[in-house]
């Protein structure tokens, strides 16, 4: 079951789980729940406890960089019925969870949650943490796609094994020190539109 921040069922103490985010640990909590960004908690119906957290950006265009994810430029232009894209920018299983496949289940249920609101386009904006470790120089787009399609690295393996496809590669997409160190700032949109 997916519970969205701001709904009566979302418990305020669940916001503390955001501190466990290994994907974007430096994004402040107040930014994650501002404008067209929100947090989803995936709860297992058996124990009623959160097992995964998803950071979402809703909007009318597909983000190509983290600057857009963190921007509120589109917040006043988009209303609930006009959202075209749900972007999963952070998905992580909680440290206490022993539920197998919690992240994969969370994505599937998050998609259904937004499908019920009439949305049909679901993507990620994801890092490539192992890229710089495996390439000496900034690789061409074709080489990156080949590298990702081989399931190299935990992020690509996770998304591709859960039915996503590579939609686009973006250079200079995250210029934070962490991403420059890991991947020269290169990020990926994975496409979940055709996956139930």
Phi and psi restraints in degrees (value plus and minus 20) as a CYANA .aco file:
   2 UNK   PHI    -119.1   -79.1
   2 UNK   PSI     111.0   151.0
   3 UNK   PHI    -139.6   -99.6
   3 UNK   PSI     104.9   144.9
   4 UNK   PHI    -113.7   -73.7
   4 UNK   PSI     118.6   158.6
   5 UNK   PHI     -75.6   -35.6
   5 UNK   PSI     119.5   159.5
   6 UNK   PHI      74.9   114.9
   6 UNK   PSI     -31.0     9.0
   7 UNK   PHI    -111.3   -71.3
   7 UNK   PSI     137.0   177.0
   8 UNK   PHI     -77.5   -37.5
   8 UNK   PSI     -48.9    -8.9
   9 UNK   PHI     -99.0   -59.0
   9 UNK   PSI     -33.6     6.4
  10 UNK   PHI    -102.0   -62.0
  10 UNK   PSI     100.8   140.8
  11 UNK   PHI    -106.2   -66.2
  11 UNK   PSI     113.7   153.7
  12 UNK   PHI     -77.2   -37.2
  12 UNK   PSI     -53.2   -13.2
  13 UNK   PHI     -85.6   -45.6
  13 UNK   PSI     -39.6     0.4
  14 UNK   PHI     -86.6   -46.6
  14 UNK   PSI     -41.1    -1.1
  15 UNK   PHI     -81.9   -41.9
  15 UNK   PSI     -44.9    -4.9
  16 UNK   PHI     -82.6   -42.6
  16 UNK   PSI     -45.9    -5.9
  17 UNK   PHI     -86.0   -46.0
  17 UNK   PSI     -40.2    -0.2
  18 UNK   PHI     -80.0   -40.0
  18 UNK   PSI     -47.4    -7.4
  19 UNK   PHI     -82.7   -42.7
  19 UNK   PSI     -37.1     2.9
  20 UNK   PHI    -106.2   -66.2
  20 UNK   PSI     -20.9    19.1
  21 UNK   PHI     -82.1   -42.1
  21 UNK   PSI      93.0   133.0
  22 UNK   PHI    -106.4   -66.4
  22 UNK   PSI     -32.2     7.8
  23 UNK   PHI    -102.7   -62.7
  23 UNK   PSI     -70.9   -30.9
  24 UNK   PHI    -153.1  -113.1
  24 UNK   PSI      48.4    88.4
  25 UNK   PHI     -84.3   -44.3
  25 UNK   PSI     -39.9     0.1
  26 UNK   PHI    -109.8   -69.8
  26 UNK   PSI     -26.7    13.3
  27 UNK   PHI     -96.3   -56.3
  27 UNK   PSI     100.4   140.4
  28 UNK   PHI     -84.2   -44.2
  28 UNK   PSI     131.6   171.6
  29 UNK   PHI     -78.7   -38.7
  29 UNK   PSI     -63.2   -23.2
  30 UNK   PHI     -83.2   -43.2
  30 UNK   PSI     -48.2    -8.2
  31 UNK   PHI     -93.0   -53.0
  31 UNK   PSI     -55.3   -15.3
  32 UNK   PHI     -87.7   -47.7
  32 UNK   PSI     -40.4    -0.4
  33 UNK   PHI    -139.4   -99.4
  33 UNK   PSI       5.0    45.0
  34 UNK   PHI    -134.9   -94.9
  34 UNK   PSI     128.9   168.9
  35 UNK   PHI      44.0    84.0
  35 UNK   PSI    -146.9  -106.9
  36 UNK   PHI    -117.1   -77.1
  36 UNK   PSI       0.4    40.4
  37 UNK   PHI    -126.1   -86.1
  37 UNK   PSI     125.8   165.8
  38 UNK   PHI    -170.8  -130.8
  38 UNK   PSI     155.2   195.2
  39 UNK   PHI    -141.3  -101.3
  39 UNK   PSI     117.2   157.2
  40 UNK   PHI    -132.9   -92.9
  40 UNK   PSI     118.6   158.6
  41 UNK   PHI    -129.8   -89.8
  41 UNK   PSI     109.7   149.7
  42 UNK   PHI    -115.1   -75.1
  42 UNK   PSI     102.0   142.0
  43 UNK   PHI    -129.0   -89.0
  43 UNK   PSI     116.4   156.4
  44 UNK   PHI     -98.3   -58.3
  44 UNK   PSI     109.0   149.0
  45 UNK   PHI     -86.6   -46.6
  45 UNK   PSI     -41.0    -1.0
  46 UNK   PHI     -93.7   -53.7
  46 UNK   PSI     -61.9   -21.9
  47 UNK   PHI    -130.1   -90.1
  47 UNK   PSI     -28.7    11.3
  48 UNK   PHI      48.2    88.2
  48 UNK   PSI      -4.8    35.2
  49 UNK   PHI    -127.0   -87.0
  49 UNK   PSI     126.7   166.7
  50 UNK   PHI     -84.5   -44.5
  50 UNK   PSI     119.2   159.2
  51 UNK   PHI    -140.6  -100.6
  51 UNK   PSI     -37.9     2.1
  52 UNK   PHI    -172.3  -132.3
  52 UNK   PSI     134.0   174.0
  53 UNK   PHI    -145.1  -105.1
  53 UNK   PSI     119.8   159.8
  54 UNK   PHI    -144.6  -104.6
  54 UNK   PSI     110.2   150.2
  55 UNK   PHI    -112.4   -72.4
  55 UNK   PSI     108.0   148.0
  56 UNK   PHI    -143.5  -103.5
  56 UNK   PSI     121.2   161.2
  57 UNK   PHI    -140.4  -100.4
  57 UNK   PSI     104.2   144.2
  58 UNK   PHI    -122.7   -82.7
  58 UNK   PSI     121.3   161.3
  59 UNK   PHI    -191.5  -151.5
  59 UNK   PSI    -195.4  -155.4
  60 UNK   PHI    -126.8   -86.8
  60 UNK   PSI     -10.5    29.5
  61 UNK   PHI    -170.0  -130.0
  61 UNK   PSI     140.9   180.9
  62 UNK   PHI    -105.5   -65.5
  62 UNK   PSI      95.9   135.9
  63 UNK   PHI     -86.6   -46.6
  63 UNK   PSI     119.0   159.0
  64 UNK   PHI    -130.2   -90.2
  64 UNK   PSI     -21.6    18.4
  65 UNK   PHI    -177.7  -137.7
  65 UNK   PSI     144.1   184.1
  66 UNK   PHI     -90.3   -50.3
  66 UNK   PSI     -44.3    -4.3
  67 UNK   PHI     -79.2   -39.2
  67 UNK   PSI     -61.6   -21.6
  68 UNK   PHI     -89.6   -49.6
  68 UNK   PSI     -60.1   -20.1
  69 UNK   PHI     -76.9   -36.9
  69 UNK   PSI     -61.3   -21.3
  70 UNK   PHI    -109.7   -69.7
  70 UNK   PSI     -22.6    17.4
  71 UNK   PHI    -106.6   -66.6
  71 UNK   PSI     130.0   170.0
  72 UNK   PHI    -129.1   -89.1
  72 UNK   PSI      -2.6    37.4
  73 UNK   PHI     -78.4   -38.4
  73 UNK   PSI     -53.3   -13.3
  74 UNK   PHI    -114.4   -74.4
  74 UNK   PSI     -21.6    18.4
  75 UNK   PHI     -82.9   -42.9
  75 UNK   PSI     -54.8   -14.8
  76 UNK   PHI    -107.4   -67.4
  76 UNK   PSI     -32.3     7.7
  77 UNK   PHI    -112.5   -72.5
  77 UNK   PSI     -38.8     1.2
  78 UNK   PHI    -129.6   -89.6
  78 UNK   PSI     110.7   150.7
  79 UNK   PHI    -134.3   -94.3
  79 UNK   PSI     144.9   184.9
  80 UNK   PHI     -65.4   -25.4
  80 UNK   PSI     -66.4   -26.4
  81 UNK   PHI     -95.0   -55.0
  81 UNK   PSI     -30.4     9.6
  82 UNK   PHI    -127.7   -87.7
  82 UNK   PSI     -16.0    24.0
  83 UNK   PHI     -82.4   -42.4
  83 UNK   PSI     112.1   152.1
  84 UNK   PHI    -127.4   -87.4
  84 UNK   PSI     -50.2   -10.2
  85 UNK   PHI    -144.6  -104.6
  85 UNK   PSI     116.7   156.7
  86 UNK   PHI    -132.0   -92.0
  86 UNK   PSI      98.1   138.1
  87 UNK   PHI    -129.0   -89.0
  87 UNK   PSI      99.8   139.8
  88 UNK   PHI    -106.5   -66.5
  88 UNK   PSI      85.8   125.8
  89 UNK   PHI    -118.9   -78.9
  89 UNK   PSI     -32.2     7.8
  90 UNK   PHI    -173.7  -133.7
  90 UNK   PSI     108.3   148.3
  91 UNK   PHI    -156.6  -116.6
  91 UNK   PSI     103.5   143.5
  92 UNK   PHI    -170.6  -130.6
  92 UNK   PSI     123.1   163.1
  93 UNK   PHI    -100.1   -60.1
  93 UNK   PSI     120.1   160.1
  94 UNK   PHI     -97.0   -57.0
  94 UNK   PSI     129.1   169.1
  95 UNK   PHI     -79.7   -39.7
  95 UNK   PSI     -52.4   -12.4
  96 UNK   PHI    -101.1   -61.1
  96 UNK   PSI     -32.4     7.6
  97 UNK   PHI     -94.9   -54.9
  97 UNK   PSI     113.9   153.9
  98 UNK   PHI    -131.8   -91.8
  98 UNK   PSI     -11.5    28.5
  99 UNK   PHI     -94.7   -54.7
  99 UNK   PSI      98.3   138.3
 100 UNK   PHI     -88.8   -48.8
 100 UNK   PSI     112.5   152.5
 101 UNK   PHI      52.9    92.9
 101 UNK   PSI       4.4    44.4
 102 UNK   PHI     -78.5   -38.5
 102 UNK   PSI     -60.8   -20.8
 103 UNK   PHI     -85.1   -45.1
 103 UNK   PSI     -63.4   -23.4
 104 UNK   PHI     -84.8   -44.8
 104 UNK   PSI     -62.3   -22.3
 105 UNK   PHI     -84.8   -44.8
 105 UNK   PSI     -59.6   -19.6
 106 UNK   PHI     -81.3   -41.3
 106 UNK   PSI     -62.6   -22.6
 107 UNK   PHI     -82.8   -42.8
 107 UNK   PSI     -67.0   -27.0
 108 UNK   PHI     -78.0   -38.0
 108 UNK   PSI     -64.7   -24.7
 109 UNK   PHI     -93.9   -53.9
 109 UNK   PSI     -52.7   -12.7
 110 UNK   PHI     -84.5   -44.5
 110 UNK   PSI     -60.6   -20.6
 111 UNK   PHI     -81.4   -41.4
 111 UNK   PSI     -64.1   -24.1
 112 UNK   PHI     -85.3   -45.3
 112 UNK   PSI     -57.8   -17.8
 113 UNK   PHI     -76.6   -36.6
 113 UNK   PSI     -65.1   -25.1
 114 UNK   PHI    -103.3   -63.3
 114 UNK   PSI     -45.7    -5.7
 115 UNK   PHI     -81.3   -41.3
 115 UNK   PSI     -59.0   -19.0
 116 UNK   PHI     -83.5   -43.5
 116 UNK   PSI     -38.4     1.6
 117 UNK   PHI    -117.1   -77.1
 117 UNK   PSI     -14.0    26.0
 118 UNK   PHI      74.5   114.5
 118 UNK   PSI     -14.2    25.8
 119 UNK   PHI    -106.2   -66.2
 119 UNK   PSI     128.4   168.4
 120 UNK   PHI    -150.7  -110.7
 120 UNK   PSI     -24.5    15.5
 121 UNK   PHI    -138.1   -98.1
 121 UNK   PSI     100.9   140.9
 122 UNK   PHI    -152.5  -112.5
 122 UNK   PSI     101.5   141.5
 123 UNK   PHI    -157.2  -117.2
 123 UNK   PSI     150.6   190.6
 124 UNK   PHI    -136.7   -96.7
 124 UNK   PSI     145.1   185.1
 125 UNK   PHI    -145.4  -105.4
 125 UNK   PSI      84.6   124.6
 126 UNK   PHI    -139.9   -99.9
 126 UNK   PSI     127.1   167.1
 127 UNK   PHI     -98.7   -58.7
 127 UNK   PSI     150.1   190.1
 128 UNK   PHI    -146.1  -106.1
 128 UNK   PSI      57.4    97.4
 129 UNK   PHI     -78.9   -38.9
 129 UNK   PSI     -46.4    -6.4
 130 UNK   PHI    -117.8   -77.8
 130 UNK   PSI     -18.4    21.6
 131 UNK   PHI     -80.4   -40.4
 131 UNK   PSI     -70.0   -30.0
 132 UNK   PHI     -89.4   -49.4
 132 UNK   PSI     -46.9    -6.9
 133 UNK   PHI     -88.5   -48.5
 133 UNK   PSI     -51.7   -11.7
 134 UNK   PHI    -121.2   -81.2
 134 UNK   PSI     -29.7    10.3
 135 UNK   PHI    -146.2  -106.2
 135 UNK   PSI     116.9   156.9
 136 UNK   PHI     -95.5   -55.5
 136 UNK   PSI     -56.8   -16.8
 137 UNK   PHI    -146.5  -106.5
 137 UNK   PSI     144.4   184.4
 138 UNK   PHI     -80.8   -40.8
 138 UNK   PSI      98.7   138.7
 139 UNK   PHI    -100.6   -60.6
 139 UNK   PSI     139.0   179.0
 140 UNK   PHI     -91.1   -51.1
 140 UNK   PSI     140.6   180.6
 141 UNK   PHI     -77.2   -37.2
 141 UNK   PSI     -61.9   -21.9
 142 UNK   PHI     -82.6   -42.6
 142 UNK   PSI     -59.8   -19.8
 143 UNK   PHI     -86.7   -46.7
 143 UNK   PSI     -56.5   -16.5
 144 UNK   PHI     -86.2   -46.2
 144 UNK   PSI     -63.9   -23.9
 145 UNK   PHI     -82.0   -42.0
 145 UNK   PSI     -61.7   -21.7
 146 UNK   PHI     -82.9   -42.9
 146 UNK   PSI     -62.9   -22.9
 147 UNK   PHI     -80.7   -40.7
 147 UNK   PSI     -66.3   -26.3
 148 UNK   PHI     -89.5   -49.5
 148 UNK   PSI     -62.0   -22.0
 149 UNK   PHI     -84.7   -44.7
 149 UNK   PSI     -40.5    -0.5
 150 UNK   PHI     -97.1   -57.1
 150 UNK   PSI     -22.7    17.3
 151 UNK   PHI      54.3    94.3
 151 UNK   PSI       6.0    46.0
 152 UNK   PHI     -96.3   -56.3
 152 UNK   PSI     107.4   147.4
 153 UNK   PHI      71.1   111.1
 153 UNK   PSI     130.4   170.4
 154 UNK   PHI     -87.6   -47.6
 154 UNK   PSI     -54.8   -14.8
 155 UNK   PHI     -89.2   -49.2
 155 UNK   PSI     -70.8   -30.8
 156 UNK   PHI     -84.4   -44.4
 156 UNK   PSI     -59.8   -19.8
 157 UNK   PHI     -80.4   -40.4
 157 UNK   PSI     -62.4   -22.4
 158 UNK   PHI     -81.3   -41.3
 158 UNK   PSI     -72.6   -32.6
 159 UNK   PHI     -88.4   -48.4
 159 UNK   PSI     -65.3   -25.3
 160 UNK   PHI     -87.0   -47.0
 160 UNK   PSI     -56.2   -16.2
 161 UNK   PHI     -93.1   -53.1
 161 UNK   PSI     -35.4     4.6
 162 UNK   PHI    -119.7   -79.7
 162 UNK   PSI      -4.2    35.8
 163 UNK   PHI      75.7   115.7
 163 UNK   PSI     -19.3    20.7
 164 UNK   PHI     -98.1   -58.1
 164 UNK   PSI     141.6   181.6
 165 UNK   PHI    -144.7  -104.7
 165 UNK   PSI     139.3   179.3
 166 UNK   PHI     -97.6   -57.6
 166 UNK   PSI     102.9   142.9
 167 UNK   PHI    -116.0   -76.0
 167 UNK   PSI     -68.1   -28.1
 168 UNK   PHI    -178.5  -138.5
 168 UNK   PSI     130.4   170.4
 169 UNK   PHI    -126.1   -86.1
 169 UNK   PSI     116.0   156.0
 170 UNK   PHI    -146.5  -106.5
 170 UNK   PSI     101.5   141.5
 171 UNK   PHI    -102.3   -62.3
 171 UNK   PSI     130.8   170.8
 172 UNK   PHI      34.6    74.6
 172 UNK   PSI      17.0    57.0
 173 UNK   PHI    -105.8   -65.8
 173 UNK   PSI     -46.1    -6.1
 174 UNK   PHI    -163.3  -123.3
 174 UNK   PSI      84.9   124.9
 175 UNK   PHI    -116.7   -76.7
 175 UNK   PSI       2.0    42.0
 176 UNK   PHI     -89.4   -49.4
 176 UNK   PSI     133.7   173.7
 177 UNK   PHI     -74.7   -34.7
 177 UNK   PSI     -59.0   -19.0
 178 UNK   PHI     -80.6   -40.6
 178 UNK   PSI     -67.3   -27.3
 179 UNK   PHI     -95.3   -55.3
 179 UNK   PSI     -51.9   -11.9
 180 UNK   PHI     -82.7   -42.7
 180 UNK   PSI     -63.1   -23.1
 181 UNK   PHI     -84.7   -44.7
 181 UNK   PSI     -60.2   -20.2
 182 UNK   PHI    -101.6   -61.6
 182 UNK   PSI     -58.4   -18.4
 183 UNK   PHI    -171.7  -131.7
 183 UNK   PSI       3.1    43.1
 184 UNK   PHI      37.4    77.4
 184 UNK   PSI      -0.8    39.2
 185 UNK   PHI      64.3   104.3
 185 UNK   PSI     -10.6    29.4
 186 UNK   PHI    -100.4   -60.4
 186 UNK   PSI     117.4   157.4
 187 UNK   PHI    -154.7  -114.7
 187 UNK   PSI     151.8   191.8
 188 UNK   PHI    -152.0  -112.0
 188 UNK   PSI     119.0   159.0
 189 UNK   PHI    -113.5   -73.5
 189 UNK   PSI      96.6   136.6
 190 UNK   PHI    -113.7   -73.7
 190 UNK   PSI     119.5   159.5
 191 UNK   PHI    -121.0   -81.0
 191 UNK   PSI      98.7   138.7
 192 UNK   PHI    -129.2   -89.2
 192 UNK   PSI      -6.1    33.9
 193 UNK   PHI     -82.5   -42.5
 193 UNK   PSI     -55.0   -15.0
 194 UNK   PHI    -116.9   -76.9
 194 UNK   PSI     -16.3    23.7
 195 UNK   PHI    -123.9   -83.9
 195 UNK   PSI     107.8   147.8
